[in-house]
Each structure stands twice: as structure tokens, then as C-alpha cells.
Amino acid sequence: MFAPPGPEALQTLEALSRNLAKAAMTAQGAIAEAALRQADRGPGLDADPFHVGPAMAKVISSLAGRPDVLLQAQGDLWRRYAELWHFAARRAMGDPVSPAAAPAKGDKRFNAPDWTEDPVFDVIKQSYLITSDWLNGLVARADDVDPMTRRRVEFFTRMLTDALSPSNFLASNPEALREAMTTQGESLVKGMENFAGDLARGGGQLAISQTDYEQFEIGVNVATAPGKVIFQNEIIQLIQFSPSTDQVHEIPLVIFPPWINKFYILDLRPENSMIRWLASQGFTVFVASWVNPDGRLADKTFEDYMRLGIYEGTAAAMKQAGVDRVNTVGYCIGGTLLSATLAHMAAKGDTRIASATFFAAQQDFSEAGDLLLFTSEEWLSDLEKQMESGGGVLAGQTMADTFNMLRSNDLIWSFFVSNYLLGKEPKPFDLLFWNSDQTRMPRTLHLEYLRRFYGDNALAKGDLELDGVKLDLGGVQTPVYVQSSREDHIAPARSVYKGARLFGGPTTFTLAGSGHIAGVINAPVAKKYQHWTNASLPETLEAWQAGAVETPGSWWPHWAEWLRARSGPLVPARDPAYGPLPALEDAPGSYVKVKS
């Protein structure tokens, strides 16, 4: 007979039961409140929000019409499961044996020791990896389907298999189960409190916290480089940053970051601030801080951003510095705008820009990565309706959700597990604070950008017209420096390279390690990653890489040397408080502080 549990065990069971009930009630209350909020928003969820149904039907039809492919795929699946059963049997007998499936390099979902040390969870993990790999591979076998159609299904299938990972469920996550037992269920109570808080913060929609937002304040511990706002219009505030050297180069640098995010990615902390580093190298630095638009700017166009952003921004910088030309930087979509403006200036004979540098910026969108999947006409039609109901702007959270989906395991599911299943508080991380501080998008500008650039690739084809001028990047003779990152999933290196070859003047291309953010914001003091350089610009990225030289560490010094040669002689440092234009307010200004 079994002995009855002792008093201590009973207390543990009672505490666990009490906390499980409390966690369930917290979750139910949060979901009920969210449902009430959603009830005021019109019709329910779209059955196919990604418009993947028609594409999925074509892939299924393709596979159904090729039984030999299905038979081979089925055979591969059975073979891999046989390897897994063989592994499990050998392990049960104590024999050393290699796993039948292992997580890909960089996959952190199964890092907890129990995923390998516990035989049951190890088999669950390997079974999932085999099945998800098989399912994703099966879609890829539909090679007679239009490539974009297949890519749409591949993307959705990858999202689905990522969501169904056993690590995302309490019952099949050994780390979450161990934490629940160790804390007598308190981890689950805390997790559901986090869940309820994120639902409330999202106004009834789940906005998963990625960091402790209360630990950061713009202008206090992020965006702290000293300077002055010396110009503003309805689109930008132009900030001139204070010098940190006695002399500076004559030609100043004007940076146009993406308006999808805030400019302070260039100034998170003093030790990794590109703005501070450039000032220390003897450059006068101006940065455009874009407005966080509301419905009053709903009808602003790409041309408006060109005129009010780059034309007026560079004019103000020239007046303030007392020069007739400037060097410029365009980051991401800010670089796309700068490219179009250079072509416009070339057609008009405007020579104010002495050089242009591009960080992770695209001009040719034919290979623009998974973001192309969000530019179908069905998707854009839904987006337009969403912006109409939002007062003429796209909510910042919508943009954040789209970018998060591109790296769902890192930016969605890892936080889902940590915040809700493990009950942990998000750690303070300035980069993730910035990542969540998204801006709204004006309706007309955003739809024009998605349709004409992503959808039509009009700039690369020479079909884009602004202000009555047909834009030709081949006519741009301005010296250009193009930076790309090897693991960039937003502006893929191959896409950026194709754009670099469109300019008519001297072009320098550099490839950095890491991705869209860390590949760009990589201060030399960190001694991280590497970069590749090659003076030639052959037809393909692969040919360029074959002749490239690898150098450890940041690419910033290589760029600074290039920029220095185009920045003129040294002159006395410029104090932004005493220029021709009156200082309107201290950096980082007020536009950057407007929350979405």
C-alpha cells in the first residue's frame, strides 16, 4: 500500500493548487476584459489575415499532382522517424548514440539541459525538429509554383511550425514545468499577471513586453548626446550635436535615419553612440529627427518627405555651418529617400551633396527578402482600411508586429516563454526599448512606398517620378559609400549590393558582420564582428565576396577614412548654441519623445 503524503507534501500540493487556480483566474479575467475591448472594434478576426489561402491551395495542388514527390517526401519522413526510434532504443540501453535531429545553430529554444538530459523531452524535441523540417521542406518541393506564391506559403508554414514548438507550451516545456514545481506555481501566477499586463498595455491586443520600459527615459539614459535643435518643420527637427574636438572638418555630416523608428538607435549609450563617435572624429554631425505623425499628416507623400526632409534639412545644415555643400547618410528607408533625392538633384543640377553614405538601404527591391510578402495588393488593401480606421495613420505597433514576425523565435516566442511560462520580468535592454518605440506611418506615404518601391521596384527600373522628374540613379555622380550586413533580414545584402551598382558615380561597398542593427551600430571599442572590403564592384555579390578582404572589428574606421577625404580641411569647432540659426531646444528635441 502507498503511504499517505506527509504534512509538508500536502502543504506543497495545496500551494500548487491554489496558485494554479489563481493563475487560471488571472488569465480568464484578462481574456474577458480583452474580449470586451475588442467588441467595440467591429467584426471579428479575419479567417485568413495573411492571405495565404490561395497560395496554399496552389502549393497543395502542385504536390497532389506529383505523387512521386509526395511518396519520396513520405519516405524521407519515415526514415528520419526510424532513426529517432533507433536513437531512443539505443539510449534506453545506455549506449552512446548521436541524436537523429539537432537544433540549428543559433536556435535557443532548446538550450535548457532537460531538453537533452531527459530522454522523454529529448525525443519530444527531436520529433518536433524532424516534423517541422519535413513540413517546411515539403513546401519547397513545389518548385513548379510561382516563386513568390511558394515563398508566401513557406513563410506562413515557418510561422506555424515556430508557433507549434513544444517549448511554447507548459505541458511540453521541461524548464517551465520545473519552475512551476520549484515555486509551487508562483511562476505561473506571475506569468499570467505579465500576460494580463501586456493585454492591458496593448488595449486588448497582446503586446508582448521585450524589456522593462520603465527603466529608460529619452534624454536621460538614452539619446543623451548634447546638442541643439536648430531647425524644424512639420516633418523633421534638425539636431546639431555639440563638438568634442577643438577643430572639425569643414563639410558637415547630415544623417537621415528611418522614419519607421526613432533616430536614437544612433545614440543609445555613450559607449556605442555613433553620434558621439563621429563627433570625436572631428565631424560636425546633424541628424534629422522625424515627426511621429498623426492624422493631420495622413496625406503627406514621398515627395513631401523629400522636400521637407532632405531638401530643407540640408539647406538648414548648410546655413548653420556656413558652407555650400554637405555629406549625407541615409539609413534603411531614409537611405531609399536619400537615393531618390540624389537622382532628383542630379536631374536639377543641384550639387549640394558632396557624398552620400547608405546604411542597410535598398534601391533595388527585387530581392528585398520576406518583407516583399507583405506587399501584395490584398495585403495593402487591408492595410489601407486599417489606416482609414486609424485616422489616416498606421499604428506603430502594427509595424513592430510585422518586423517581429520576421524573427518570431527571437522577438516573439522567446519572450512568450520567458514572460508567461517562466514568469520572469523582462530585463532592461536599451536596444529593445528603442525597438518597441515605433512611430506611426502616414497613409499616403506608406502605401506609396510599399506599392512603388517594394511592389513595382520603380526606382531601380527608372520608372519613378517625383516633382515631374523621372529619376535615374545612373545619373548620380556623387561619391557613394554603401554599407550592408551579412545577416540582414530586412535589407538583405544581395538586395543592397544590386542597388549599389545602380549609381553612376564612384561607389564603395562594404559588407559587415551581423544584421540590420548590430551590423550598423558596432562601435570600434566593442571589438565585435568583422567587415569585408573590396575596391571593385563586379556583377554579383558572390563575385565581390570572392575578392573581398576580411578585417576584424567595426567598419566605422574604414568609413571614417573615406568620409574624411571628402570633408574638407579642419576649421574651428562649431557650437550649435551660437550658429546663425537660433537654438529651438536642447537635444534630443521634442519630436522624438512623442509616443505612438
Steps between C-alpha positions, in 0.01 A plus 500: 500500500608858432577711805290817526685824419653677798402848625776670300395333175137590564595863556693498173203350313261750656726792407541369147124450458428845641749667268379305195147617571620856550696492174196363314273768645749775411521375142122466467443850634756650263353318201146604593604864532683484166190349338288787628746751355504320168120496486504874430728457196257357250516160330703211640829362386569448132508127427803549276682819609816408305308422180685172481195289407521538119877450507464192721241355260745535209779327694272216609372460144858485372599232749180300446573487129845354561454177699865406451605810694253425779611137516864601526420757769300242696789258475741762630273567797472130591875455464572785739247372754660157478831666584333668799352169626841337459658786697243469780543122525881521505491777761262297719758222500770741605687505170666823383321615187475819294157670484284457192433876490664803658398868521651732242789719603364799690169330592469577873162337559648174627798629700368381838689181607178295541442514124807279462542326835140378543434221247128579468548869428794423274275282284227767502756757385643282224154392382401866464821590315454210256135579433543877462802456274306251289194724472704804400698290255180361347385849402836566338448193276213680320757645262256536211303767688564873452799582729321782684197277560724227640689748715174620653409144597853431625485807721161408643606138553813612684285728720266209570774250586673760719173559687445126555842441656469291820700771676196731469267280708511446874430126483790435263757750630715335768651829616155654556374187678805492726457870582131448579577213738796680662294814569181309586324662208603858579683524166172435320318761709767753413491391137126556476538837670755589232254373238220714640729803514603458136138464391410820686801684355393394151144622551356149476759371252801308627809726497774274635748692714858465380665710769431697816373821342499689830879488518555729201424865435590680181749776569585357842666161442451456125541771233729704724753645253505879560382734229227738388197487272584774251218454246159341479202470269200272508708198393838530676691656782865546397740446789856629496713312751772663707860451389748309716814619320650847466495476121255338261494427130353780292227294332241379755320167504118485487341166595151394392396195705189295422170663595363157592712523816643778718847643428652403835607159377804714413530613863390229742792513744816715498719195436313389186372838378585557135417868545753541781760295310465713186535816707817357654638450148467869423172504306218750548196275535139588417219246532142521377251401768182409312157591629280227645204587276133511584197530273585859407791367291306209348532635146873575507679336208846366426563824314400700809754307705763570234435875502428556869751240615809489284476826305408718797716303743817534293425867430473570873823311572686694230377832636589406855851379404565778249573264209356430156504121518459217749572131532197284566398164646178308434414205725249237380192675357676831563761376253235415242371858531854638474562292185188635332594854605850463354345400167263797523791735579705355214218576257469853639875570503501538882849418633453572871573138602874432491466130590234252605533203734236231526446275802296187420305691235336361187453649156428176312220306671494194276667294774375689804442193718188391686362855524402458134234258622319788670455700181239300313199703393274301736727582793527866401123527466460375857773737614325794336175417679690470827655844451164653408351368823807626687452860392728489198809348663630149561547422868859458612419163658395366159843579361664343805293183459601472135872528574468263797343235276813496286689365804218346698706259710727779625252787524169327581523145631808542718320776691175303503678214677704719734222743596202265521616139546798579724351811660813708462514877477653630174854626553591863430649519150534834325496352150166326562363817659585682176361212294163533670492880464349486152355794311174526307498505118303756294253324270597650164876484555496143628281357227702685234822355644370144514337509156760693299819375660427150631219418260612664174875541565450830321816677618733226374312474170513876439120524512468717811399861454518772767418865445458434127851353476566141395770370731812334364755375754748456217515878474620533861872583488530571874755276676313228685592269790265203545495294820319168519485224761546131434204383712261789431146361464339839425742633237673181379860543389427377147223758465720783629782395267271512195404854599863605543568414136227738378687821585692670221784641710780342707354245741664326795327191640568351844348188655479481879437207730170456687164650401287807433576669834810340654673500161461878482527601866833335579733740679872423457548479876277190509745305278213291365423335167699579185465670166604436142627750243568479127582797278331344196127462439447188285163382373398288799541510876655153488769624260562801725535274805745275317740793466425669834743542789375421852595733786411430866283750684287799406475648151469852643875587472501395132201724433645789703815491287287513185286780644797701624639518146173666391449734796742781427762667721478549875328813634415617853237283666139619467292551812132440411394762754672779306423436135301717259185302578363545853492194724138392542554248780756258636569166339341252462208733425128448544406306184686191620307498829156467339369150572281302262 
